[in-house]
Amino acid sequence: MPQTPQNWVQLGRAYDAAHQPDQAVAAYDMALRLQPGADAVLLMRADVLVRSGHADQALPDLEQLDARHPDTADVLLVLGLAQRAGGDPDAGATLRRFLELDPGSAAAPGVRHLLDGG
């Protein structure tokens, strides 16, 4: 059983790569218990939740991350996708902020497609 936050994060990434989102979230939860306030882990956890159809569970953490890191492209990307999944009218503005900060991101073409009505 992993003993350090870093080990739990590695396990979470492995579960995520194996398309086991529930296990990935549980591993990230353990990392966060051992290292509260680890924003990078909180973002990874939120990303898994959004991609696995649980954006509503990720939104509170994403809103806190956005308040602490308002100009962080990765936070804006995951927040915007979570907002979009929940039908939030602010999703478009959030995703446009992401594109302004990181227009060359690998995610940018997909985000542009979403914003164009895709």
C-alpha positions in Angstrom: 0.0 0.0 0.0 1.4 3.4 -0.9 2.8 5.4 2.0 3.4 8.9 0.6 1.3 11.4 -1.2 3.5 11.0 -4.3 2.9 7.3 -4.3 -0.8 7.8 -4.1 -0.6 10.3 -7.0 1.3 7.8 -9.1 -1.3 5.2 -8.3 -4.1 7.6 -9.3 -2.4 8.3 -12.6 -2.1 4.6 -13.3 -5.7 4.1 -12.5 -6.7 7.0 -14.7 -4.6 5.7 -17.6 -6.3 2.3 -17.1 -9.7 4.0 -17.4 -10.6 3.3 -13.8 -11.9 6.7 -12.7 -13.4 5.6 -9.3 -10.1 4.1 -8.2 -8.1 7.1 -9.5 -10.3 9.5 -7.5 -9.9 7.3 -4.4 -6.1 7.4 -4.8 -6.1 11.1 -5.2 -8.3 11.4 -2.1 -5.7 9.5 -0.2 -2.9 11.8 -1.5 -4.9 14.8 -0.4 -5.5 13.4 3.1 -1.8 13.0 3.5 -1.0 16.4 1.9 -4.0 18.7 2.3 -3.9 21.7 0.0 -2.0 20.1 -2.8 -3.6 22.0 -5.6 -2.0 20.0 -8.4 -3.6 16.8 -6.9 -6.9 18.6 -6.5 -6.9 19.5 -10.2 -6.0 15.9 -11.2 -8.9 14.6 -9.1 -11.3 17.2 -10.6 -10.2 16.4 -14.1 -11.0 12.7 -13.6 -14.4 13.6 -12.1 -15.2 15.8 -15.1 -14.1 13.2 -17.7 -16.1 10.5 -15.9 -19.3 12.4 -15.9 -19.2 13.8 -12.3 -18.6 17.4 -13.1 -21.0 18.5 -10.3 -18.7 16.8 -7.8 -15.6 18.6 -9.2 -17.1 22.1 -9.4 -16.6 23.3 -5.8 -12.9 22.3 -5.9 -12.5 23.9 -9.3 -14.0 27.1 -8.2 -11.6 27.3 -5.3 -8.7 26.5 -7.5 -9.8 29.3 -9.9 -10.0 31.7 -7.0 -6.5 30.8 -5.9 -5.0 30.5 -9.5 -7.1 32.7 -11.7 -4.7 32.8 -14.6 -3.8 29.1 -14.7 -4.7 27.6 -18.1 -5.2 24.0 -16.8 -7.5 25.2 -14.1 -9.6 27.2 -16.6 -9.8 24.3 -19.0 -11.1 21.8 -16.5 -13.4 24.4 -14.9 -14.8 25.4 -18.2 -15.5 21.8 -19.2 -17.2 21.2 -15.8 -19.3 24.3 -16.2 -20.2 23.2 -19.7 -21.2 19.8 -18.5 -23.5 21.4 -16.0 -25.1 23.8 -18.4 -23.5 26.9 -16.8 -23.7 29.9 -19.1 -20.2 31.0 -17.9 -18.6 28.0 -19.5 -17.9 29.8 -22.8 -16.2 32.7 -21.1 -14.1 30.4 -19.0 -13.0 28.4 -22.0 -12.2 31.6 -23.9 -10.0 32.7 -21.0 -8.2 29.3 -21.3 -7.6 29.9 -25.0 -6.3 33.4 -24.4 -3.8 32.0 -21.8 -2.7 28.9 -23.8 -3.7 29.2 -27.4 -1.1 26.5 -28.4 -2.3 23.9 -25.9 -3.0 20.4 -27.2 -6.6 20.9 -26.0 -7.1 24.2 -27.8 -8.4 22.8 -31.1 -11.0 20.8 -29.2 -12.0 23.8 -27.1 -12.4 25.9 -30.2 -14.6 23.2 -31.7 -16.8 23.2 -28.6 -17.0 27.0 -28.7 -18.0 26.9 -32.3 -21.0 24.7 -31.4 -19.4 21.3 -31.7 
